[in-house]
Structure formats: C-alpha cells, structure tokens
C-alpha cells in the first residue's frame, strides 16, 4: 500500500441509532418472483438484477458457466509471490456473480435499515421475507464511529471498510429478503470468474500498459476509489475485477491449501475460515501497484486493518484502516442444503454474536 488514510480519533463520534429486534427466518418462505433469476440448468442461466425492496438499490447479476481452470500463477509470471503456487486444476460449478462491486447504495440499505424505515413510512406491513431479513439487520451492524467512505464518495461507489463477517451478514440478509441464496465467492470461484477463460496475468493479457483501460490502481486513481463500472469489463462482463477495491472471498489464507488441492481432484474448494486472521481479499485496489491486481494475486488480512478502531474490544463489523477493501457476491445455480451450508459455506470461526454491541 502506498498510502494509509489516518483518522484522528478526536473526531470519531457515534453515527446513527440502532434498535434490538429480530425474528427467525420462516423455512417455508419461497423466493420472491424474478423470472430472469429462475434456472434449473446451466443453459437456462441469464443475467438478472436483484431489486432490494423498499429502496432504489439493485444488484446486477451475471451468469458464470461451470468449468475447469488452472488456479495460481506460473513461476515465470512477473510479480509472482510464493503463496500463488503450486498451480493446480480446479473444477467450478456454475453460479451468478454480481456485475459490480457492492456499492454503498445497496450496503447502506442493510447498514442503516433504510428499507425498514421506508416501509414503515409507507405503512406497509412486513411480509415473511421482510420479517426473516430483520434477523440479520436491525441493530446490525452497530453504528460506525466515523463516515466509512472517508469522503471518497457514496452513491455509485463501492462500499468499503467492512469486515468479512459484515460482508457475510449482508449476504445472509439479502438471502432472507429475497429468498435466493447469496454468499461471498470462494477464492477459486473469484479467480475463475476474474480470468474468464484466460490464462494470462490479467484477464486482458500480460501487457501492463493496458491496465489503465480496465482498472483503477495507484498510477491512475488519484489516491481514491471510483464509481463502479467506469472501466472496461473482463470477457465475462464483470467490472473492476482488477483494481478499484480489493474484494473479500470466503477463504482462510492457508499456505498449504494449494498443495493439498494439487494432490488430487479439486472441486469447488474452500479453505473454511477457522480463525480471524489471515483471510483473503482479491483483485487489488486503487492504492496498489499493478502486480497486486493480477488474477492470481492474494492479499492477506491483518489486525492492522483495525489499528485505529477506538473500541475495546475492537469492532466485529468494521476495518477502520481497510479503506481499500470491499466485496461482491455470488449465487450458486444449485443451492446447497442446510447441512451443507452449516458444514462448509456458512461455517466460520470465531462464532460472534451478531447482536452483541461491539
């Protein structure tokens, strides 16, 4: 990182008010109608947008075909680090991925209960979807101690500074609110989608001189993030997979995990996160040099990302110093069972109480 935005703690004051209330999701609730989102087979998948009810926010989703790819980088790749190998084949099942990084427009609906406020103003009774979503929303997260965009922009800009836990809770909320299963991508899914069938350092090739056409990074960003979707997309229609903000994936950083995958068939791999640090973000950011934006580059989270957090214990929701970290979401074509979610996709330690004030 070239720069670290320093926050004077004397200016940190509580923002917002939250209430404590919740309701368990009704397991009988089916998904809200969205014809474009319906597909039983891969060939039926098509782009769709997911409107967030009682708000103006929408999330565009792009179908990603299933297939195999070689994960990691060759030893000859410029900028390569040891954690990017050994290269290994992975098989990925089809999924949808958000076309853009999740913006403040959508994130703040969850963060500040904006949809609930509007629904109440319009005097609309909560249906089972809305009731289910409240379990992951009201009083979650706790109010931040400063504006988390740090003056870099909100409408149309990527949300930043959230912990992986906060990003995962956003996905749980969106799942309950829509009846469609959303989560963070695995590291393997993310790299597969970023490469979009290519084998070069970047999805557009190996020529770093072309990077400005596709990415906001240290050389062209003017030391700030930018609105999503303002550069060229990758071959599968995904924007900002290189640069703008780094993106959370589900995985724990395990230096031996690639070697384990290389030793046998590796289908939909996930290094289940069983400790807080380090976890992985991908894609590089507006504050990074070109080598960190490569498709295979891996960035590990550290406690330093909460260095300026004044709370004790430190927040489970915010990384006050990770002004370069955001996320995007995926939706698998075939939703896993509740048991599979609990064992793999939703599993994470430490097991924090979402409603605990931090």
NORVENDA-V429885 format. One record per backbone hydrogen bond with DSSP energy under -1.0 kcal/mol. CO is the residue of the C=O (numbers start at 1). NH is the residue of the N-H. Records with the same first field share a line. If there is no record, write none. Layout:
CO->NH / NH
This chain:
8->11
9->12
26->29
34->37
35->38
41->44
42->45
48->61
50->59
57->52
59->50
60->99
61->48
62->97
64->95
67->92
69->90
71->88
74->77
77->80
81->84
82->85
84->73
88->71
90->69
91->268
92->67
94->333
95->64
96->331
97->62
99->239
102->159
103->107
104->108
106->110
107->111
108->112
109->114
113->117
114->118
115->119
116->120
117->121
118->122
119->124
127->131
128->132
129->133
130->134
132->135
133->136
134->137
137->140
144->15
147->150
149->152
154->157
156->228
157->104
161->319
163->167
164->168
165->169
166->170
167->171
168->172
169->173
170->174
171->175
172->176
173->177
174->178
175->179
178->32
183->330
185->250
186->190
187->191
188->192
189->193
190->194
191->195
192->196
195->198
201->295
202->205
205->202
207->210
208->211
210->213
211->214 / 215
213->232
216->244
217->220 / 221
234->237
238->234
243->245
244->286
246->326
247->282
251->280
254->257
256->260
257->261
258->262
261->264
266->91
270->272
271->252
273->349
278->253
279->301
280->249
281->299
282->247
283->243
285->288
287->2
288->218
289->292
290->293
294->297
299->281
302->305
303->306
304->307
305->321
306->309
317->163
319->322
321->323
322->161 / 325
324->246
325->161
326->248
327->102
329->98
330->183
331->96
337->341
338->342
339->343
340->344 / 345
341->346
350->352
353->356
